[in-house]
Amino acid sequence: MLWPDPAQRPRIAEIRDNLTARITEAESEGWLGEIEGLQISLAGANDKLAQIDRRHRGRQPVALGLPAMPPQPRSENAMPIST
């Protein structure tokens, strides 16, 4: 899945604001067909902003700790290691 670049958030927010203004203008002018297309584009812009916010909200590193080695069973036939 392609994720929108978080650096583009201000640009996408500007597009959303512009679409909202264009919808208001289309409603005042009675351009019904234009309104539907603008609303679809507005929904897409809102979706992209939500994806950015969802993906980058509260991202903190997770401490996984160090893995522990399980104890090795000692064989009765094993020779002791001398140092």
N, CA, C and O atoms as a Maestro MAE file, in Angstrom:
{
 s_m_m2io_version
 :::
 2.0.0
}

f_m_ct {
 s_m_title
 :::
 protein
 m_atom[332] {
  # First column is atom index #
  i_m_mmod_type
  r_m_x_coord
  r_m_y_coord
  r_m_z_coord
  i_m_residue_number
  s_m_chain_name
  s_m_pdb_residue_name
  s_m_pdb_atom_name
  i_m_atomic_number
  :::
  1 25 0.837 -1.171 0.000 1 A "MET " " N  " 7
  2 3 0.000 0.000 0.000 1 A "MET " " CA " 6
  3 2 0.891 1.247 0.000 1 A "MET " " C  " 6
  4 15 1.894 1.297 0.712 1 A "MET " " O  " 8
  5 25 0.535 2.210 -0.770 2 A "LEU " " N  " 7
  6 3 1.276 3.468 -0.804 2 A "LEU " " CA " 6
  7 2 0.733 4.398 0.267 2 A "LEU " " C  " 6
  8 15 -0.473 4.624 0.359 2 A "LEU " " O  " 8
  9 25 1.631 4.930 1.067 3 A "TRP " " N  " 7
  10 3 1.246 5.868 2.112 3 A "TRP " " CA " 6
  11 2 1.620 7.277 1.668 3 A "TRP " " C  " 6
  12 15 2.681 7.478 1.076 3 A "TRP " " O  " 8
  13 25 0.763 8.254 1.949 4 A "PRO " " N  " 7
  14 3 1.127 9.635 1.628 4 A "PRO " " CA " 6
  15 2 2.322 10.074 2.466 4 A "PRO " " C  " 6
  16 15 2.463 9.683 3.625 4 A "PRO " " O  " 8
  17 25 3.166 10.880 1.869 5 A "ASP " " N  " 7
  18 3 4.358 11.390 2.537 5 A "ASP " " CA " 6
  19 2 3.937 12.403 3.611 5 A "ASP " " C  " 6
  20 15 3.243 13.369 3.292 5 A "ASP " " O  " 8
  21 25 4.337 12.209 4.873 6 A "PRO " " N  " 7
  22 3 3.971 13.153 5.931 6 A "PRO " " CA " 6
  23 2 4.428 14.582 5.650 6 A "PRO " " C  " 6
  24 15 3.805 15.529 6.130 6 A "PRO " " O  " 8
  25 25 5.491 14.752 4.889 7 A "ALA " " N  " 7
  26 3 5.960 16.098 4.552 7 A "ALA " " CA " 6
  27 2 4.963 16.837 3.666 7 A "ALA " " C  " 6
  28 15 5.000 18.064 3.576 7 A "ALA " " O  " 8
  29 25 4.067 16.088 3.010 8 A "GLN " " N  " 7
  30 3 3.073 16.693 2.126 8 A "GLN " " CA " 6
  31 2 1.782 17.075 2.852 8 A "GLN " " C  " 6
  32 15 0.838 17.557 2.226 8 A "GLN " " O  " 8
  33 25 1.737 16.862 4.172 9 A "ARG " " N  " 7
  34 3 0.505 17.147 4.915 9 A "ARG " " CA " 6
  35 2 0.025 18.593 4.747 9 A "ARG " " C  " 6
  36 15 -1.164 18.799 4.502 9 A "ARG " " O  " 8
  37 25 0.898 19.604 4.868 10 A "PRO " " N  " 7
  38 3 0.418 20.988 4.682 10 A "PRO " " CA " 6
  39 2 -0.168 21.214 3.282 10 A "PRO " " C  " 6
  40 15 -1.164 21.922 3.131 10 A "PRO " " O  " 8
  41 25 0.442 20.622 2.278 11 A "ARG " " N  " 7
  42 3 -0.052 20.769 0.900 11 A "ARG " " CA " 6
  43 2 -1.433 20.119 0.751 11 A "ARG " " C  " 6
  44 15 -2.328 20.690 0.129 11 A "ARG " " O  " 8
  45 25 -1.598 18.928 1.322 12 A "ILE " " N  " 7
  46 3 -2.884 18.234 1.226 12 A "ILE " " CA " 6
  47 2 -3.952 18.997 2.008 12 A "ILE " " C  " 6
  48 15 -5.102 19.065 1.575 12 A "ILE " " O  " 8
  49 25 -3.584 19.572 3.157 13 A "ALA " " N  " 7
  50 3 -4.534 20.376 3.930 13 A "ALA " " CA " 6
  51 2 -4.962 21.615 3.130 13 A "ALA " " C  " 6
  52 15 -6.123 22.022 3.177 13 A "ALA " " O  " 8
  53 25 -4.027 22.199 2.409 14 A "GLU " " N  " 7
  54 3 -4.353 23.359 1.563 14 A "GLU " " CA " 6
  55 2 -5.310 22.954 0.448 14 A "GLU " " C  " 6
  56 15 -6.250 23.685 0.136 14 A "GLU " " O  " 8
  57 25 -5.073 21.797 -0.149 15 A "ILE " " N  " 7
  58 3 -5.970 21.289 -1.200 15 A "ILE " " CA " 6
  59 2 -7.362 21.068 -0.623 15 A "ILE " " C  " 6
  60 15 -8.363 21.421 -1.246 15 A "ILE " " O  " 8
  61 25 -7.420 20.471 0.590 16 A "ARG " " N  " 7
  62 3 -8.710 20.247 1.239 16 A "ARG " " CA " 6
  63 2 -9.454 21.559 1.464 16 A "ARG " " C  " 6
  64 15 -10.652 21.653 1.196 16 A "ARG " " O  " 8
  65 25 -8.745 22.564 1.956 17 A "ASP " " N  " 7
  66 3 -9.374 23.870 2.199 17 A "ASP " " CA " 6
  67 2 -9.877 24.490 0.899 17 A "ASP " " C  " 6
  68 15 -10.957 25.082 0.866 17 A "ASP " " O  " 8
  69 25 -9.094 24.355 -0.171 18 A "ASN " " N  " 7
  70 3 -9.487 24.875 -1.472 18 A "ASN " " CA " 6
  71 2 -10.738 24.151 -1.992 18 A "ASN " " C  " 6
  72 15 -11.641 24.778 -2.545 18 A "ASN " " O  " 8
  73 25 -10.777 22.845 -1.809 19 A "LEU " " N  " 7
  74 3 -11.949 22.075 -2.249 19 A "LEU " " CA " 6
  75 2 -13.202 22.499 -1.491 19 A "LEU " " C  " 6
  76 15 -14.284 22.595 -2.070 19 A "LEU " " O  " 8
  77 25 -13.050 22.749 -0.199 20 A "THR " " N  " 7
  78 3 -14.184 23.194 0.613 20 A "THR " " CA " 6
  79 2 -14.711 24.537 0.101 20 A "THR " " C  " 6
  80 15 -15.921 24.739 0.005 20 A "THR " " O  " 8
  81 25 -13.796 25.448 -0.225 21 A "ALA " " N  " 7
  82 3 -14.207 26.751 -0.760 21 A "ALA " " CA " 6
  83 2 -14.880 26.588 -2.124 21 A "ALA " " C  " 6
  84 15 -15.857 27.275 -2.422 21 A "ALA " " O  " 8
  85 25 -14.357 25.683 -2.950 22 A "ARG " " N  " 7
  86 3 -14.959 25.458 -4.271 22 A "ARG " " CA " 6
  87 2 -16.339 24.831 -4.150 22 A "ARG " " C  " 6
  88 15 -17.223 25.135 -4.951 22 A "ARG " " O  " 8
  89 25 -16.541 23.963 -3.164 23 A "ILE " " N  " 7
  90 3 -17.872 23.371 -2.946 23 A "ILE " " CA " 6
  91 2 -18.864 24.457 -2.540 23 A "ILE " " C  " 6
  92 15 -19.997 24.477 -3.021 23 A "ILE " " O  " 8
  93 25 -18.438 25.362 -1.653 24 A "THR " " N  " 7
  94 3 -19.303 26.472 -1.240 24 A "THR " " CA " 6
  95 2 -19.683 27.340 -2.433 24 A "THR " " C  " 6
  96 15 -20.838 27.739 -2.578 24 A "THR " " O  " 8
  97 25 -18.707 27.626 -3.283 25 A "GLU " " N  " 7
  98 3 -18.978 28.433 -4.484 25 A "GLU " " CA " 6
  99 2 -19.929 27.699 -5.415 25 A "GLU " " C  " 6
  100 15 -20.858 28.303 -5.952 25 A "GLU " " O  " 8
  101 25 -19.709 26.399 -5.613 26 A "ALA " " N  " 7
  102 3 -20.576 25.624 -6.504 26 A "ALA " " CA " 6
  103 2 -21.999 25.564 -5.969 26 A "ALA " " C  " 6
  104 15 -22.954 25.602 -6.744 26 A "ALA " " O  " 8
  105 25 -22.148 25.472 -4.655 27 A "GLU " " N  " 7
  106 3 -23.495 25.460 -4.067 27 A "GLU " " CA " 6
  107 2 -24.196 26.794 -4.278 27 A "GLU " " C  " 6
  108 15 -25.384 26.829 -4.598 27 A "GLU " " O  " 8
  109 25 -23.464 27.895 -4.099 28 A "SER " " N  " 7
  110 3 -24.075 29.219 -4.277 28 A "SER " " CA " 6
  111 2 -24.423 29.495 -5.739 28 A "SER " " C  " 6
  112 15 -25.362 30.236 -6.027 28 A "SER " " O  " 8
  113 25 -23.664 28.897 -6.663 29 A "GLU " " N  " 7
  114 3 -23.924 29.093 -8.089 29 A "GLU " " CA " 6
  115 2 -24.897 28.056 -8.656 29 A "GLU " " C  " 6
  116 15 -25.366 28.193 -9.785 29 A "GLU " " O  " 8
  117 25 -25.197 27.020 -7.868 30 A "GLY " " N  " 7
  118 3 -26.139 26.002 -8.326 30 A "GLY " " CA " 6
  119 2 -25.521 24.994 -9.298 30 A "GLY " " C  " 6
  120 15 -26.235 24.423 -10.122 30 A "GLY " " O  " 8
  121 25 -24.233 24.770 -9.218 31 A "TRP " " N  " 7
  122 3 -23.549 23.816 -10.104 31 A "TRP " " CA " 6
  123 2 -23.589 22.421 -9.464 31 A "TRP " " C  " 6
  124 15 -22.607 21.973 -8.873 31 A "TRP " " O  " 8
  125 25 -24.715 21.755 -9.589 32 A "LEU " " N  " 7
  126 3 -24.935 20.498 -8.875 32 A "LEU " " CA " 6
  127 2 -23.963 19.401 -9.297 32 A "LEU " " C  " 6
  128 15 -23.468 18.664 -8.445 32 A "LEU " " O  " 8
  129 25 -23.680 19.277 -10.592 33 A "GLY " " N  " 7
  130 3 -22.751 18.258 -11.056 33 A "GLY " " CA " 6
  131 2 -21.341 18.495 -10.548 33 A "GLY " " C  " 6
  132 15 -20.612 17.549 -10.250 33 A "GLY " " O  " 8
  133 25 -20.968 19.740 -10.451 34 A "GLU " " N  " 7
  134 3 -19.637 20.102 -9.954 34 A "GLU " " CA " 6
  135 2 -19.498 19.754 -8.470 34 A "GLU " " C  " 6
  136 15 -18.430 19.340 -8.020 34 A "GLU " " O  " 8
  137 25 -20.578 19.926 -7.720 35 A "ILE " " N  " 7
  138 3 -20.546 19.658 -6.280 35 A "ILE " " CA " 6
  139 2 -20.196 18.200 -6.010 35 A "ILE " " C  " 6
  140 15 -19.373 17.902 -5.145 35 A "ILE " " O  " 8
  141 25 -20.821 17.298 -6.750 36 A "GLU " " N  " 7
  142 3 -20.576 15.879 -6.516 36 A "GLU " " CA " 6
  143 2 -19.113 15.510 -6.760 36 A "GLU " " C  " 6
  144 15 -18.516 14.796 -5.953 36 A "GLU " " O  " 8
  145 25 -18.537 15.979 -7.844 37 A "GLY " " N  " 7
  146 3 -17.130 15.693 -8.139 37 A "GLY " " CA " 6
  147 2 -16.199 16.283 -7.100 37 A "GLY " " C  " 6
  148 15 -15.221 15.645 -6.710 37 A "GLY " " O  " 8
  149 25 -16.490 17.493 -6.646 38 A "LEU " " N  " 7
  150 3 -15.657 18.134 -5.621 38 A "LEU " " CA " 6
  151 2 -15.761 17.394 -4.283 38 A "LEU " " C  " 6
  152 15 -14.774 17.285 -3.554 38 A "LEU " " O  " 8
  153 25 -16.951 16.889 -3.964 39 A "GLN " " N  " 7
  154 3 -17.120 16.149 -2.712 39 A "GLN " " CA " 6
  155 2 -16.333 14.836 -2.735 39 A "GLN " " C  " 6
  156 15 -15.794 14.414 -1.712 39 A "GLN " " O  " 8
  157 25 -16.270 14.201 -3.891 40 A "ILE " " N  " 7
  158 3 -15.464 12.980 -4.014 40 A "ILE " " CA " 6
  159 2 -13.985 13.302 -3.807 40 A "ILE " " C  " 6
  160 15 -13.277 12.578 -3.107 40 A "ILE " " O  " 8
  161 25 -13.526 14.389 -4.417 41 A "SER " " N  " 7
  162 3 -12.128 14.803 -4.236 41 A "SER " " CA " 6
  163 2 -11.849 15.196 -2.786 41 A "SER " " C  " 6
  164 15 -10.776 14.903 -2.258 41 A "SER " " O  " 8
  165 25 -12.812 15.857 -2.141 42 A "LEU " " N  " 7
  166 3 -12.659 16.252 -0.742 42 A "LEU " " CA " 6
  167 2 -12.560 15.022 0.159 42 A "LEU " " C  " 6
  168 15 -11.760 14.994 1.094 42 A "LEU " " O  " 8
  169 25 -13.368 14.014 -0.124 43 A "ALA " " N  " 7
  170 3 -13.298 12.775 0.663 43 A "ALA " " CA " 6
  171 2 -11.921 12.127 0.512 43 A "ALA " " C  " 6
  172 15 -11.372 11.609 1.484 43 A "ALA " " O  " 8
  173 25 -11.363 12.153 -0.693 44 A "GLY " " N  " 7
  174 3 -10.023 11.600 -0.917 44 A "GLY " " CA " 6
  175 2 -8.956 12.372 -0.157 44 A "GLY " " C  " 6
  176 15 -8.062 11.767 0.433 44 A "GLY " " O  " 8
  177 25 -9.035 13.694 -0.161 45 A "ALA " " N  " 7
  178 3 -8.066 14.515 0.569 45 A "ALA " " CA " 6
  179 2 -8.173 14.268 2.071 45 A "ALA " " C  " 6
  180 15 -7.159 14.156 2.758 45 A "ALA " " O  " 8
  181 25 -9.401 14.184 2.579 46 A "ASN " " N  " 7
  182 3 -9.595 13.901 4.006 46 A "ASN " " CA " 6
  183 2 -9.047 12.521 4.367 46 A "ASN " " C  " 6
  184 15 -8.479 12.338 5.444 46 A "ASN " " O  " 8
  185 25 -9.216 11.559 3.473 47 A "ASP " " N  " 7
  186 3 -8.711 10.213 3.707 47 A "ASP " " CA " 6
  187 2 -7.185 10.219 3.783 47 A "ASP " " C  " 6
  188 15 -6.608 9.570 4.656 47 A "ASP " " O  " 8
  189 25 -6.527 10.943 2.880 48 A "LYS " " N  " 7
  190 3 -5.063 11.020 2.899 48 A "LYS " " CA " 6
  191 2 -4.565 11.674 4.187 48 A "LYS " " C  " 6
  192 15 -3.578 11.226 4.770 48 A "LYS " " O  " 8
  193 25 -5.241 12.728 4.629 49 A "LEU " " N  " 7
  194 3 -4.846 13.376 5.884 49 A "LEU " " CA " 6
  195 2 -5.025 12.416 7.064 49 A "LEU " " C  " 6
  196 15 -4.185 12.368 7.963 49 A "LEU " " O  " 8
  197 25 -6.112 11.659 7.057 50 A "ALA " " N  " 7
  198 3 -6.354 10.692 8.134 50 A "ALA " " CA " 6
  199 2 -5.286 9.601 8.129 50 A "ALA " " C  " 6
  200 15 -4.846 9.162 9.192 50 A "ALA " " O  " 8
  201 25 -4.866 9.161 6.946 51 A "GLN " " N  " 7
  202 3 -3.803 8.148 6.853 51 A "GLN " " CA " 6
  203 2 -2.504 8.668 7.455 51 A "GLN " " C  " 6
  204 15 -1.833 7.959 8.206 51 A "GLN " " O  " 8
  205 25 -2.156 9.899 7.126 52 A "ILE " " N  " 7
  206 3 -0.929 10.495 7.662 52 A "ILE " " CA " 6
  207 2 -1.025 10.591 9.181 52 A "ILE " " C  " 6
  208 15 -0.084 10.234 9.890 52 A "ILE " " O  " 8
  209 25 -2.167 11.077 9.681 53 A "ASP " " N  " 7
  210 3 -2.329 11.249 11.125 53 A "ASP " " CA " 6
  211 2 -2.317 9.903 11.847 53 A "ASP " " C  " 6
  212 15 -1.719 9.773 12.915 53 A "ASP " " O  " 8
  213 25 -2.975 8.909 11.266 54 A "ARG " " N  " 7
  214 3 -3.043 7.594 11.882 54 A "ARG " " CA " 6
  215 2 -1.664 6.932 11.929 54 A "ARG " " C  " 6
  216 15 -1.302 6.303 12.924 54 A "ARG " " O  " 8
  217 25 -0.921 7.076 10.873 55 A "ARG " " N  " 7
  218 3 0.380 6.404 10.769 55 A "ARG " " CA " 6
  219 2 1.442 7.044 11.662 55 A "ARG " " C  " 6
  220 15 2.345 6.352 12.134 55 A "ARG " " O  " 8
  221 25 1.351 8.344 11.899 56 A "HIS " " N  " 7
  222 3 2.411 9.049 12.622 56 A "HIS " " CA " 6
  223 2 1.978 9.567 13.978 56 A "HIS " " C  " 6
  224 15 2.700 10.350 14.596 56 A "HIS " " O  " 8
  225 25 0.821 9.149 14.454 57 A "ARG " " N  " 7
  226 3 0.350 9.601 15.762 57 A "ARG " " CA " 6
  227 2 0.958 8.719 16.850 57 A "ARG " " C  " 6
  228 15 0.830 7.495 16.804 57 A "ARG " " O  " 8
  229 25 1.605 9.327 17.807 58 A "GLY " " N  " 7
  230 3 2.131 8.622 18.964 58 A "GLY " " CA " 6
  231 2 3.172 7.564 18.647 58 A "GLY " " C  " 6
  232 15 3.276 6.563 19.357 58 A "GLY " " O  " 8
  233 25 3.939 7.771 17.596 59 A "ARG " " N  " 7
  234 3 4.969 6.791 17.241 59 A "ARG " " CA " 6
  235 2 6.142 6.941 18.200 59 A "ARG " " C  " 6
  236 15 6.888 7.918 18.140 59 A "ARG " " O  " 8
  237 25 6.290 5.982 19.067 60 A "GLN " " N  " 7
  238 3 7.400 5.961 20.008 60 A "GLN " " CA " 6
  239 2 8.161 4.657 19.819 60 A "GLN " " C  " 6
  240 15 7.563 3.645 19.454 60 A "GLN " " O  " 8
  241 25 9.456 4.664 20.059 61 A "PRO " " N  " 7
  242 3 10.207 3.417 19.978 61 A "PRO " " CA " 6
  243 2 9.724 2.431 21.047 61 A "PRO " " C  " 6
  244 15 9.326 2.828 22.142 61 A "PRO " " O  " 8
  245 25 9.767 1.188 20.721 62 A "VAL " " N  " 7
  246 3 9.346 0.142 21.641 62 A "VAL " " CA " 6
  247 2 10.590 -0.584 22.150 62 A "VAL " " C  " 6
  248 15 11.412 -1.046 21.359 62 A "VAL " " O  " 8
  249 25 10.721 -0.680 23.458 63 A "ALA " " N  " 7
  250 3 11.848 -1.394 24.049 63 A "ALA " " CA " 6
  251 2 11.534 -2.888 24.026 63 A "ALA " " C  " 6
  252 15 10.600 -3.341 24.687 63 A "ALA " " O  " 8
  253 25 12.301 -3.633 23.276 64 A "LEU " " N  " 7
  254 3 12.077 -5.063 23.163 64 A "LEU " " CA " 6
  255 2 12.914 -5.860 24.156 64 A "LEU " " C  " 6
  256 15 12.652 -7.046 24.360 64 A "LEU " " O  " 8
  257 25 13.893 -5.254 24.765 65 A "GLY " " N  " 7
  258 3 14.749 -5.953 25.714 65 A "GLY " " CA " 6
  259 2 15.754 -6.836 25.001 65 A "GLY " " C  " 6
  260 15 15.802 -6.885 23.771 65 A "GLY " " O  " 8
  261 25 16.550 -7.527 25.786 66 A "LEU " " N  " 7
  262 3 17.545 -8.438 25.239 66 A "LEU " " CA " 6
  263 2 17.043 -9.869 25.372 66 A "LEU " " C  " 6
  264 15 16.429 -10.216 26.381 66 A "LEU " " O  " 8
  265 25 17.292 -10.692 24.381 67 A "PRO " " N  " 7
  266 3 16.852 -12.080 24.494 67 A "PRO " " CA " 6
  267 2 17.699 -12.824 25.523 67 A "PRO " " C  " 6
  268 15 18.887 -12.541 25.683 67 A "PRO " " O  " 8
  269 25 17.087 -13.763 26.208 68 A "ALA " " N  " 7
  270 3 17.797 -14.572 27.197 68 A "ALA " " CA " 6
  271 2 18.077 -15.939 26.589 68 A "ALA " " C  " 6
  272 15 17.243 -16.501 25.878 68 A "ALA " " O  " 8
  273 25 19.252 -16.459 26.876 69 A "MET " " N  " 7
  274 3 19.610 -17.786 26.388 69 A "MET " " CA " 6
  275 2 19.101 -18.815 27.388 69 A "MET " " C  " 6
  276 15 19.373 -18.697 28.583 69 A "MET " " O  " 8
  277 25 18.373 -19.817 26.925 70 A "PRO " " N  " 7
  278 3 17.892 -20.837 27.856 70 A "PRO " " CA " 6
  279 2 19.064 -21.678 28.351 70 A "PRO " " C  " 6
  280 15 20.036 -21.860 27.618 70 A "PRO " " O  " 8
  281 25 18.996 -22.194 29.578 71 A "PRO " " N  " 7
  282 3 20.096 -23.007 30.085 71 A "PRO " " CA " 6
  283 2 20.227 -24.282 29.256 71 A "PRO " " C  " 6
  284 15 19.226 -24.883 28.865 71 A "PRO " " O  " 8
  285 25 21.462 -24.686 28.993 72 A "GLN " " N  " 7
  286 3 21.731 -25.886 28.209 72 A "GLN " " CA " 6
  287 2 21.823 -27.086 29.155 72 A "GLN " " C  " 6
  288 15 22.548 -27.042 30.149 72 A "GLN " " O  " 8
  289 25 21.094 -28.148 28.846 73 A "PRO " " N  " 7
  290 3 21.213 -29.335 29.697 73 A "PRO " " CA " 6
  291 2 22.605 -29.933 29.554 73 A "PRO " " C  " 6
  292 15 23.151 -29.992 28.452 73 A "PRO " " O  " 8
  293 25 23.165 -30.367 30.646 74 A "ARG " " N  " 7
  294 3 24.519 -30.935 30.641 74 A "ARG " " CA " 6
  295 2 24.441 -32.432 30.480 74 A "ARG " " C  " 6
  296 15 23.700 -33.105 31.197 74 A "ARG " " O  " 8
  297 25 25.179 -32.940 29.569 75 A "SER " " N  " 7
  298 3 25.219 -34.369 29.327 75 A "SER " " CA " 6
  299 2 26.169 -35.030 30.319 75 A "SER " " C  " 6
  300 15 27.181 -34.441 30.698 75 A "SER " " O  " 8
  301 25 25.842 -36.258 30.743 76 A "GLU " " N  " 7
  302 3 26.708 -36.965 31.688 76 A "GLU " " CA " 6
  303 2 28.018 -37.363 31.022 76 A "GLU " " C  " 6
  304 15 29.028 -37.524 31.707 76 A "GLU " " O  " 8
  305 25 28.024 -37.524 29.710 77 A "ASN " " N  " 7
  306 3 29.241 -37.961 28.992 77 A "ASN " " CA " 6
  307 2 30.104 -36.784 28.570 77 A "ASN " " C  " 6
  308 15 31.178 -36.980 28.002 77 A "ASN " " O  " 8
  309 25 29.660 -35.582 28.834 78 A "ALA " " N  " 7
  310 3 30.422 -34.425 28.389 78 A "ALA " " CA " 6
  311 2 31.681 -34.273 29.216 78 A "ALA " " C  " 6
  312 15 31.683 -34.468 30.432 78 A "ALA " " O  " 8
  313 25 32.754 -33.920 28.523 79 A "MET " " N  " 7
  314 3 34.002 -33.715 29.211 79 A "MET " " CA " 6
  315 2 34.049 -32.290 29.720 79 A "MET " " C  " 6
  316 15 33.643 -31.368 29.013 79 A "MET " " O  " 8
  317 25 34.532 -32.095 30.919 80 A "PRO " " N  " 7
  318 3 34.624 -30.714 31.429 80 A "PRO " " CA " 6
  319 2 35.645 -29.913 30.631 80 A "PRO " " C  " 6
  320 15 36.665 -30.442 30.189 80 A "PRO " " O  " 8
  321 25 35.360 -28.667 30.463 81 A "ILE " " N  " 7
  322 3 36.256 -27.763 29.730 81 A "ILE " " CA " 6
  323 2 37.229 -27.171 30.725 81 A "ILE " " C  " 6
  324 15 36.831 -26.558 31.716 81 A "ILE " " O  " 8
  325 25 38.512 -27.361 30.452 82 A "SER " " N  " 7
  326 3 39.517 -26.789 31.341 82 A "SER " " CA " 6
  327 2 40.023 -25.494 30.739 82 A "SER " " C  " 6
  328 15 40.164 -25.376 29.522 82 A "SER " " O  " 8
  329 25 40.287 -24.551 31.573 83 A "THR " " N  " 7
  330 3 40.784 -23.268 31.099 83 A "THR " " CA " 6
  331 2 42.202 -23.029 31.504 83 A "THR " " C  " 6
  332 15 42.770 -21.986 31.179 83 A "THR " " O  " 8
  :::
 }
 m_bond[331] {
  # First column is bond index #
  i_m_from
  i_m_to
  i_m_order
  :::
  1 1 2 1
  2 2 3 1
  3 3 4 2
  4 3 5 1
  5 5 6 1
  6 6 7 1
  7 7 8 2
  8 7 9 1
  9 9 10 1
  10 10 11 1
  11 11 12 2
  12 11 13 1
  13 13 14 1
  14 14 15 1
  15 15 16 2
  16 15 17 1
  17 17 18 1
  18 18 19 1
  19 19 20 2
  20 19 21 1
  21 21 22 1
  22 22 23 1
  23 23 24 2
  24 23 25 1
  25 25 26 1
  26 26 27 1
  27 27 28 2
  28 27 29 1
  29 29 30 1
  30 30 31 1
  31 31 32 2
  32 31 33 1
  33 33 34 1
  34 34 35 1
  35 35 36 2
  36 35 37 1
  37 37 38 1
  38 38 39 1
  39 39 40 2
  40 39 41 1
  41 41 42 1
  42 42 43 1
  43 43 44 2
  44 43 45 1
  45 45 46 1
  46 46 47 1
  47 47 48 2
  48 47 49 1
  49 49 50 1
  50 50 51 1
  51 51 52 2
  52 51 53 1
  53 53 54 1
  54 54 55 1
  55 55 56 2
  56 55 57 1
  57 57 58 1
  58 58 59 1
  59 59 60 2
  60 59 61 1
  61 61 62 1
  62 62 63 1
  63 63 64 2
  64 63 65 1
  65 65 66 1
  66 66 67 1
  67 67 68 2
  68 67 69 1
  69 69 70 1
  70 70 71 1
  71 71 72 2
  72 71 73 1
  73 73 74 1
  74 74 75 1
  75 75 76 2
  76 75 77 1
  77 77 78 1
  78 78 79 1
  79 79 80 2
  80 79 81 1
  81 81 82 1
  82 82 83 1
  83 83 84 2
  84 83 85 1
  85 85 86 1
  86 86 87 1
  87 87 88 2
  88 87 89 1
  89 89 90 1
  90 90 91 1
  91 91 92 2
  92 91 93 1
  93 93 94 1
  94 94 95 1
  95 95 96 2
  96 95 97 1
  97 97 98 1
  98 98 99 1
  99 99 100 2
  100 99 101 1
  101 101 102 1
  102 102 103 1
  103 103 104 2
  104 103 105 1
  105 105 106 1
  106 106 107 1
  107 107 108 2
  108 107 109 1
  109 109 110 1
  110 110 111 1
  111 111 112 2
  112 111 113 1
  113 113 114 1
  114 114 115 1
  115 115 116 2
  116 115 117 1
  117 117 118 1
  118 118 119 1
  119 119 120 2
  120 119 121 1
  121 121 122 1
  122 122 123 1
  123 123 124 2
  124 123 125 1
  125 125 126 1
  126 126 127 1
  127 127 128 2
  128 127 129 1
  129 129 130 1
  130 130 131 1
  131 131 132 2
  132 131 133 1
  133 133 134 1
  134 134 135 1
  135 135 136 2
  136 135 137 1
  137 137 138 1
  138 138 139 1
  139 139 140 2
  140 139 141 1
  141 141 142 1
  142 142 143 1
  143 143 144 2
  144 143 145 1
  145 145 146 1
  146 146 147 1
  147 147 148 2
  148 147 149 1
  149 149 150 1
  150 150 151 1
  151 151 152 2
  152 151 153 1
  153 153 154 1
  154 154 155 1
  155 155 156 2
  156 155 157 1
  157 157 158 1
  158 158 159 1
  159 159 160 2
  160 159 161 1
  161 161 162 1
  162 162 163 1
  163 163 164 2
  164 163 165 1
  165 165 166 1
  166 166 167 1
  167 167 168 2
  168 167 169 1
  169 169 170 1
  170 170 171 1
  171 171 172 2
  172 171 173 1
  173 173 174 1
  174 174 175 1
  175 175 176 2
  176 175 177 1
  177 177 178 1
  178 178 179 1
  179 179 180 2
  180 179 181 1
  181 181 182 1
  182 182 183 1
  183 183 184 2
  184 183 185 1
  185 185 186 1
  186 186 187 1
  187 187 188 2
  188 187 189 1
  189 189 190 1
  190 190 191 1
  191 191 192 2
  192 191 193 1
  193 193 194 1
  194 194 195 1
  195 195 196 2
  196 195 197 1
  197 197 198 1
  198 198 199 1
  199 199 200 2
  200 199 201 1
  201 201 202 1
  202 202 203 1
  203 203 204 2
  204 203 205 1
  205 205 206 1
  206 206 207 1
  207 207 208 2
  208 207 209 1
  209 209 210 1
  210 210 211 1
  211 211 212 2
  212 211 213 1
  213 213 214 1
  214 214 215 1
  215 215 216 2
  216 215 217 1
  217 217 218 1
  218 218 219 1
  219 219 220 2
  220 219 221 1
  221 221 222 1
  222 222 223 1
  223 223 224 2
  224 223 225 1
  225 225 226 1
  226 226 227 1
  227 227 228 2
  228 227 229 1
  229 229 230 1
  230 230 231 1
  231 231 232 2
  232 231 233 1
  233 233 234 1
  234 234 235 1
  235 235 236 2
  236 235 237 1
  237 237 238 1
  238 238 239 1
  239 239 240 2
  240 239 241 1
  241 241 242 1
  242 242 243 1
  243 243 244 2
  244 243 245 1
  245 245 246 1
  246 246 247 1
  247 247 248 2
  248 247 249 1
  249 249 250 1
  250 250 251 1
  251 251 252 2
  252 251 253 1
  253 253 254 1
  254 254 255 1
  255 255 256 2
  256 255 257 1
  257 257 258 1
  258 258 259 1
  259 259 260 2
  260 259 261 1
  261 261 262 1
  262 262 263 1
  263 263 264 2
  264 263 265 1
  265 265 266 1
  266 266 267 1
  267 267 268 2
  268 267 269 1
  269 269 270 1
  270 270 271 1
  271 271 272 2
  272 271 273 1
  273 273 274 1
  274 274 275 1
  275 275 276 2
  276 275 277 1
  277 277 278 1
  278 278 279 1
  279 279 280 2
  280 279 281 1
  281 281 282 1
  282 282 283 1
  283 283 284 2
  284 283 285 1
  285 285 286 1
  286 286 287 1
  287 287 288 2
  288 287 289 1
  289 289 290 1
  290 290 291 1
  291 291 292 2
  292 291 293 1
  293 293 294 1
  294 294 295 1
  295 295 296 2
  296 295 297 1
  297 297 298 1
  298 298 299 1
  299 299 300 2
  300 299 301 1
  301 301 302 1
  302 302 303 1
  303 303 304 2
  304 303 305 1
  305 305 306 1
  306 306 307 1
  307 307 308 2
  308 307 309 1
  309 309 310 1
  310 310 311 1
  311 311 312 2
  312 311 313 1
  313 313 314 1
  314 314 315 1
  315 315 316 2
  316 315 317 1
  317 317 318 1
  318 318 319 1
  319 319 320 2
  320 319 321 1
  321 321 322 1
  322 322 323 1
  323 323 324 2
  324 323 325 1
  325 325 326 1
  326 326 327 1
  327 327 328 2
  328 327 329 1
  329 329 330 1
  330 330 331 1
  331 331 332 2
  :::
 }
}
